[in-house]
Amino acid sequence: PRSTLSSSSAASDVYKRQLHTCDATQAVDRMIDCFEEERQAQIRTQLALTLQAVIYQTLVKRADQKGRVAACEVLIFTPAARNMVREGKTDQLHGLIESGAEHGMQLLDAHLLELCKRGIIAFDEALNQSLTPRDFQARASGVIGAREQIRERSQTRQ
């Protein structure tokens, strides 16, 4: 589109739209990439000033009952996040999300693991939905102890 994000209401309109992406960082990149290259610096600045958060969600099959549950990745626009977007360093947002729990941020994999620990989703389903399966497995074995323990918990609730 050739629209301009000249006001916060225009920028928030873009924010409210549903974007089909793999994670919160990619959503920010997609918003910027919608515009011509010569305008992307301006768009990065406007997004950095106006966005409050980006939430990525996916629906995951439940293990504890019928249906699905939302697993979310949350990027809160702290001053550090705003600087990264403004400076075109969106590749660093993933690390910021990972270390930003005190600001309400969370990686998708962290939420998937939490849902697993609570027996709401099965380990295999979480692994299938993970954006980084190898890292997810390593994190799961470190947090819970062993992959089998996660599976046992999720299977006993079925």
N, C-alpha and C positions, 0 to 999 in steps of 0.2 A: 504494500500500500504506500501511497505517497502522502499520507497524512503526517502532520507535524505534532510532536508532543510538546507543545508550547506552554501548556498549563498543567498543573497537577491533576486536574480532572481528566484531561486527555491521556495523561500517563497512567492514571489509575484505571482508565477504561481498558488499556492494553493489559494491565495487570490482572483484571478480572476475567479476561478471556481464558478459555480452556486451550492449553497448548499440549500437543501430544509429543512428549519428550521422555527421555530416560531418567532424568533426575533434575533437581532444582537448578544446578549450574547450567545444564543444557537449556533450560527454559530461559534463563537470562540471555544466553548467547543467541537463542532463536529470536527473542524480542529485538535484539540489536541487529541481527542479520536480516531482518525484514526491510531494512532501509538501505539505500544506496551507500556504497563505501565512503563517499565523501561526506556523508552526514552522520556516520556512525559515532564519531567522537562526540558530537552534540547529543546524540541519543544516549550514549553511555552516561554523559553528565546529567541529563534529565532523569534517566532512570535512577541513578545514584542519589539524586535529590528527592525523588518522589516515592520510590518503592519502600514499603515497610517490611514485607516478607514475601517469600516464594515458597509455596507448599506443593510438593509433588506427592501424589498418592497412587497406590495401586490396590486393587481388591484381591485378597488372598483367600483361598478356600479354608474354611474353618475345620478344625479337628474335633472341637468340643461340642459342636452342634451343626445343624444344617445352615448353609448360607456362607457368606463371605464377610471378611473384616477388612477395614482399610489399614494399610501400612503406609506410613508417611515419612517423608524427608522434609525437614523444615530449615529454611535459611532465613534468618532474621537480619535485617539490614542495620547492623551496627556501624559505627564509624569505620571500622576496618573493612567491612564488606563494601561500604560505599566507595572507599578509596580503591579497592580492587576492581570494582566495576568501572569507575571513572578512568582508571589507568589502563584498562584493557587486560587486567590480570585475572580474568574469570577462572583460569585453570587453577588458581590458588584457593578458590572458594570451598572446594571439597575439604581441604585441610582445616579451613576455618570452621566449617560446619562440624567436623569431627571434634574439634576442641572447644566448641561454643555452647556446651550444655548449660552453662550458667546463664546464658542469654535465651534459653528455650530452643536452641537448635538441636537437630538430631539427624543423623544419617539414616537412610532407609534400612541399611543392614542392622543398625543398632535397634531400630524399632522391630524389625523382623525377629531378632534375637530375643527381645523382650517378650514378644507375643509367643515365641517358642517356649521360653522359660515358664510362662504362665499357663502353658498347655492349650492355648487358643488355636495355634496352628501347628502342623506337623513339621518336623525338621526338614524333611525332603521338600515340602512345599516352600518353606522359607529359603532353602538353598536354591530352588528353582527360580524364585523371585528376586534373589540377591543380584545386585549389580556387579559384585565382585565375589563370586562363589569361593574362590580359594581363600581370600581374606576372611570371608564369613565363616568358613570351616575352622580356620585358625582361631578366630575370635570365640566361636562357640566352644571349642575344646578348652580354651583357657578360662572361660567364664563358668562353665557348668562342670567341666571335668572331662567329659567324653561324649562323643556324638551319640552313643547308645543311650546314655542317660536322658538326653533330650527326646530321643525317639520313644523310650519307655514312658516318659511322662505324657507325651502327646497321645500315645496309643492307649494308655490306661483310661484316658478321659473320653475315648470314643464310644 
